[in-house]
């Protein structure tokens, strides 16, 4: 690094932080998506318990019929 200009050296030193920041942002986004998914599934389970049909649950939650059937099977 001794032969690099100061500008290039400073830019290179920023790289690890940018990778860290990007990874942190992606992790937060993934956590939000998982939380939203769990909330949808929880809501769908309640609707199933109330006897609502798959089409209506799918419309309200955005879950597919296959996903709703899976939830239904898990609840026994």
C-alpha positions in Angstrom: 0.0 0.0 0.0 3.0 2.3 0.3 3.0 3.2 -3.4 -0.7 4.0 -3.7 -1.9 7.5 -3.7 -3.7 8.8 -0.6 -7.1 8.9 -2.5 -6.8 5.3 -3.7 -5.7 4.1 -0.2 -8.6 5.8 1.5 -11.0 4.3 -1.0 -9.6 0.8 -0.5 -9.9 1.2 3.3 -13.7 1.9 2.8 -14.3 -1.5 1.1 -14.6 -3.7 4.2 -17.1 -1.3 5.7 -19.2 -1.2 2.5 -19.3 -5.0 2.5 -20.3 -5.0 6.2 -23.0 -2.3 5.6 -24.4 -4.2 2.7 -24.5 -7.5 4.6 -26.1 -5.8 7.6 -28.8 -4.2 5.3 -29.5 -7.5 3.6 -29.8 -9.2 7.0 -32.3 -6.7 8.2 -34.3 -7.0 5.1 -34.4 -10.8 5.4 -35.5 -10.5 9.0 -38.3 -8.2 8.1 -39.5 -10.6 5.3 -39.4 -13.5 7.7 -41.4 -11.5 10.3 -44.0 -10.5 7.7 -44.2 -14.1 6.5 -44.8 -15.4 10.1 -47.5 -12.7 10.6 -49.3 -13.8 7.4 -49.1 -17.4 8.4 -50.4 -16.7 11.9 -53.3 -14.7 10.5 -54.1 -17.5 8.0 -54.2 -20.0 10.9 -56.7 -17.9 12.7 -58.8 -17.6 9.6 -58.7 -21.3 9.1 -59.9 -21.8 12.7 -62.8 -19.5 11.9 -63.7 -21.7 9.0 -62.8 -19.3 6.2 -62.1 -20.8 2.8 -58.8 -21.0 1.1 -59.6 -18.5 -1.7 -60.5 -15.8 0.8 -57.5 -16.5 3.0 -55.3 -16.4 -0.1 -56.8 -13.1 -1.1 -56.3 -11.5 2.4 -52.8 -12.9 3.1 -51.2 -13.3 -0.3 -50.4 -16.9 0.5 -50.9 -19.6 -2.1 -53.4 -22.4 -1.8 -50.5 -24.8 -1.4 -49.1 -22.8 1.5 -52.5 -22.6 3.2 -53.0 -26.4 2.9 -49.6 -26.8 4.5 -50.6 -24.6 7.4 -53.8 -26.5 7.7 -52.0 -29.8 7.8 -49.6 -28.5 10.5 -52.5 -27.5 12.7 -54.0 -31.0 12.4 
